[in-house]
Amino acid sequence: MHVSATELNKQPGAILNAAMKGPVVIEKSGRSFAVMVSYEHYLELENAFWGTLAESAEKTAQWMSPEESIKFLNDE
């Protein structure tokens, strides 16, 4: 669903209800400006983002051996 910022100001309740069903693109001056989604959808997106970032970090991480970890901790 796409709505203008003016429509959002005129019908906030209806547009909030629509955002509970699916993303609502808010347009300003005819251009996409923001997206409104339900809180549950936002949490899903955030969890997917951080999960992907963690998987990437795990693949490229350089792990210390137990001995290196102990040396590192003792040198502090």
N, C-alpha and C positions, 0 to 999 in steps of 0.2 A: 504494500500500500504506500502511496506517495501523497503527502499533503503539504500545503504551503504553511509557512510560519503564521500567516494571517488566519488560516483555518484552525491551526492549533490554538491560537488565542481565542477564537470564537467558540470552539467546541472541545475544550480540553478533556472533559469527561469521556466523550465518545472516542476520542483518539487514544486516550489511556486504555480504554477497554479494548480497542483494536490492537494495541501493542501487547496485550495479554495473549492474543491469538497468533501474532506473528510480527516480524519487524515492520516498523513504520518509518519510512524515509521522510525527513522534514526538509523541505526545499525553501530556500531563501533567494529571492531574485531569480527564480527559475533554475537554480543549481542545487544539487544535493548538498546539505549542510550538516545534518546530524541524523542519527538513527536511534529510534526509541524501541527498546525491547523490554520484555518482562524481566523481573529480577532473576527468576529461575533460569531464563535463557542466558542472561548475562553471566551467571555463575557457571553455567555449562561452557560458555565461550572462554571464560577466564581459566577454568580448570583445564580445558583442552590446550590453551596457550602455554600455561606453566608446565603441563605434562610433556608437551612437545619440546619445550626448552630444556627440561630435565633430561629427557631421552637424548637430546643432542649433546648436552654437557657430558653425559655418561659415556657416550661413544668417543668423545675427543679428549676425555680426561687423562691426565698422566698421574697414575696412582703411586703413592709411596709404599714401599715395603714396610712391614712392621718394624724392622730395624731402622729404616730411614725415619719413620715416624717418631720412634723413641729418641733418636739422635736430635731430631728437630726440636722436640719438646724439651730435651735436657739442655740444649744450647741457649734457650731463652733466658 
